[in-house]
Amino acid sequence: MRAVIQRSTRARVLIDGAVAGTLDPAPGLVVLLGVGPDDSAAQVQVMADKIAGLRIFADDEGKINRSLLDVGGGALVISQFTLYADLRRGRRPGFTGAAAPDIAAPLVERVMDELRALGVPVQGGRFGADMQVELVNDGPMTILLDTDLWRS
């Protein structure tokens, strides 16, 4: 499972011109989340814990020392199969490294559910939809998480 995490002061996702989800409350995190073919519930829990506990918000002294839970921010989670793009050959990316929709969609929903269970307000896009994401990247602060790096 891969995620691009962006600290944000404002964000929303639109589908067919209508707002499907917003970052509320802000500041918070925009999470672009991709699922690989070997991902399972084990990666869901690890990813949710990392997202909720990632210390990338400033404390009262300006040090990057607070998590999403500490600041009471929300998460806007958007499925993103393109995080598994294969660019080893040619110029057109291949996406066969991403999990099939019947595997990926439930795991994206489970990550959102786990974040909610941890106390994070979560909104999202719609799996498989053509979405437009608008955000203000605060910092900018962008972090890449990959659960493959944590497997033993």
C-alpha positions as CSV (number, residue, x, y, z in Angstrom):
1,M,0.0,0.0,0.0
2,R,1.3,3.4,-1.0
3,A,0.2,6.8,0.2
4,V,1.3,10.4,-0.7
5,I,0.4,12.5,2.4
6,Q,0.1,16.2,2.0
7,R,-0.3,18.5,4.9
8,S,-3.1,20.9,3.9
9,T,-4.9,23.9,5.1
10,R,-7.8,23.5,2.6
11,A,-8.8,20.7,0.2
12,R,-11.8,19.3,-1.6
13,V,-12.5,16.6,-4.2
14,L,-15.0,17.2,-7.0
15,I,-16.8,14.6,-9.1
16,D,-18.7,15.9,-12.2
17,G,-18.4,19.4,-10.8
18,A,-20.0,18.6,-7.4
19,V,-18.1,18.5,-4.1
20,A,-17.7,14.8,-3.0
21,G,-15.6,15.5,0.0
22,T,-13.7,18.2,1.9
23,L,-10.9,18.4,4.4
24,D,-12.8,19.1,7.6
25,P,-11.6,20.1,10.0
26,A,-8.5,21.8,8.6
27,P,-5.6,21.8,8.9
28,G,-5.3,18.2,8.1
29,L,-4.0,15.7,5.6
30,V,-4.8,14.9,2.0
31,V,-4.1,11.2,1.5
32,L,-3.6,9.8,-2.1
33,L,-3.9,6.1,-1.4
34,G,-2.9,3.3,-3.8
35,V,-3.3,-0.4,-3.1
36,G,-1.0,-3.1,-4.4
37,P,-2.1,-6.7,-5.4
38,D,-0.5,-8.3,-2.3
39,D,-2.0,-5.8,0.2
40,S,-4.4,-7.0,2.9
41,A,-5.9,-6.0,6.2
42,A,-2.4,-6.1,7.8
43,Q,-1.3,-3.2,5.7
44,V,-4.6,-1.3,6.4
45,Q,-3.9,-1.1,10.1
46,V,-0.2,-0.1,9.6
47,M,-1.1,2.6,7.1
48,A,-3.9,4.1,9.2
49,D,-1.7,4.1,12.3
50,K,1.1,5.9,10.4
51,I,-1.3,8.4,8.9
52,A,-2.9,9.3,12.2
53,G,0.3,9.4,14.1
54,L,2.7,11.0,11.6
55,R,4.2,14.0,13.4
56,I,4.3,16.6,10.7
57,F,2.4,19.5,12.3
58,A,4.1,22.3,14.3
59,D,3.8,22.5,18.1
60,D,3.6,25.7,20.1
61,E,7.4,26.3,19.6
62,G,7.2,25.8,15.8
63,K,8.8,22.3,15.9
64,I,7.4,19.6,13.6
65,N,6.2,17.5,16.5
66,R,2.4,17.0,16.4
67,S,0.3,14.4,14.7
68,L,-3.1,14.6,13.0
69,L,-4.6,13.3,16.2
70,D,-2.8,16.0,18.3
71,V,-4.1,18.9,16.1
72,G,-7.6,17.5,15.7
73,G,-7.4,17.7,11.9
74,G,-9.3,15.7,9.3
75,A,-8.2,13.5,6.4
76,L,-9.4,13.6,2.8
77,V,-8.6,10.2,1.4
78,I,-8.6,9.7,-2.4
79,S,-7.9,6.4,-4.1
80,Q,-5.0,6.6,-6.4
81,F,-4.0,3.6,-8.5
82,T,-1.5,5.6,-10.4
83,L,0.9,5.4,-7.4
84,Y,1.7,1.9,-8.8
85,A,2.7,3.3,-12.2
86,D,5.5,1.3,-13.9
87,L,7.8,3.5,-15.9
88,R,10.6,1.1,-16.5
89,R,9.9,0.9,-20.3
90,G,8.9,3.6,-22.7
91,R,7.1,6.8,-21.8
92,R,3.6,5.6,-21.2
93,P,3.1,4.3,-17.6
94,G,1.7,0.8,-17.1
95,F,-0.7,0.3,-14.2
96,T,-0.8,-3.5,-13.9
97,G,1.1,-3.2,-10.6
98,A,-2.0,-1.8,-8.9
99,A,-4.5,-4.1,-7.2
100,A,-7.7,-4.9,-9.1
101,P,-10.7,-2.8,-8.2
102,D,-12.4,-5.6,-6.3
103,I,-9.4,-5.9,-4.0
104,A,-8.4,-2.2,-3.8
105,A,-11.8,-0.6,-3.2
106,P,-12.6,-2.4,0.1
107,L,-9.1,-1.8,1.4
108,V,-9.3,1.9,0.7
109,E,-12.6,1.9,2.6
110,R,-11.0,0.0,5.5
111,V,-8.2,2.5,5.8
112,M,-10.8,5.2,6.0
113,D,-12.8,3.2,8.6
114,E,-9.6,2.6,10.7
115,L,-8.8,6.3,10.6
116,R,-12.3,7.0,11.9
117,A,-11.8,4.4,14.6
118,L,-8.7,6.2,15.7
119,G,-10.7,9.5,16.0
120,V,-9.8,11.1,12.7
121,P,-12.7,12.8,10.8
122,V,-12.5,11.4,7.3
123,Q,-14.0,12.2,4.0
124,G,-13.1,10.8,0.6
125,G,-13.7,10.7,-3.1
126,R,-15.4,7.8,-5.0
127,F,-13.4,4.8,-6.0
128,G,-12.9,4.6,-9.8
129,A,-14.4,8.1,-10.5
130,D,-12.8,10.8,-12.5
131,M,-12.0,13.3,-9.7
132,Q,-10.5,16.7,-9.5
133,V,-8.6,17.4,-6.3
134,E,-8.0,20.9,-5.1
135,L,-5.7,21.6,-2.2
136,V,-3.4,24.0,-0.5
137,N,-0.3,22.1,0.4
138,D,0.9,23.6,3.7
139,G,4.6,24.0,4.0
140,P,4.8,22.4,1.5
141,M,4.9,19.2,3.4
142,T,4.5,16.0,1.3
143,I,5.4,12.5,2.6
144,L,5.5,9.2,0.8
145,L,4.5,6.1,2.8
146,D,4.9,2.6,1.4
147,T,4.0,-0.4,3.5
148,D,6.3,-2.6,1.5
149,L,9.2,-0.9,3.4
150,W,7.7,-2.2,6.7
151,R,7.2,-5.8,5.8
152,S,9.5,-8.2,7.5
